[in-house]
């Protein structure tokens, strides 16, 4: 149980294009979903927290207009990287907290590798 | 900003040996967790220790927590080649927004067969 999927697992795009990454909780409903970014050989940096039906809360320094987050249902959150540039190349990981679960019950997706040419 | 700091940053051992990784943090916490990440993959939750606990075991894993020193250690006993991965500690803070996990920088463990 408690499986989180991400799609796509990897994507290569040209500079200036937009890329959408999906995060789904497959066997539970998620109150909250989190989006992280990880550069090679570095730790995870929280980008934003999203709750179903409300606007995402972004961490300091994360551009809201560049990283659009939509949490349309209790099982789906999407991250859209708009007008992607090479510096946006990174590993993006989502996590989800089950309804009724505490913050410590975060289940992580397998990650999406984004490469912007 | 990253609260956790793991050391060592990299650790290489032989199969069968024990591996110890440490994590330090700066603010008061509710819980501290350890995660494993294989190269290019997502995170796997290993163990959670609450702020009022001092030690916890799970299989070959032993975690300690010293809140007075704001530090934790993860011990993997009788290591296997399959334990090769990066290990991260993550804390959630007491008193503040309890939605967020703050991750440490990680320790890259290599277990040589």
Interface residues (C-beta under 8 A of the other chain):
Chain A: X4 X6 X32 X34 X41 X42 X43 X44 X45 X46 X49 X91 X93 X95 X102 X103 X104 X106 X107 X108 X109 X110 X111 X113
Chain B: X2 X4 X30 X31 X33 X35 X40 X41 X42 X43 X44 X45 X48 X88 X92 X98 X99 X100 X101 X102 X103 X104 X105 X106 X108
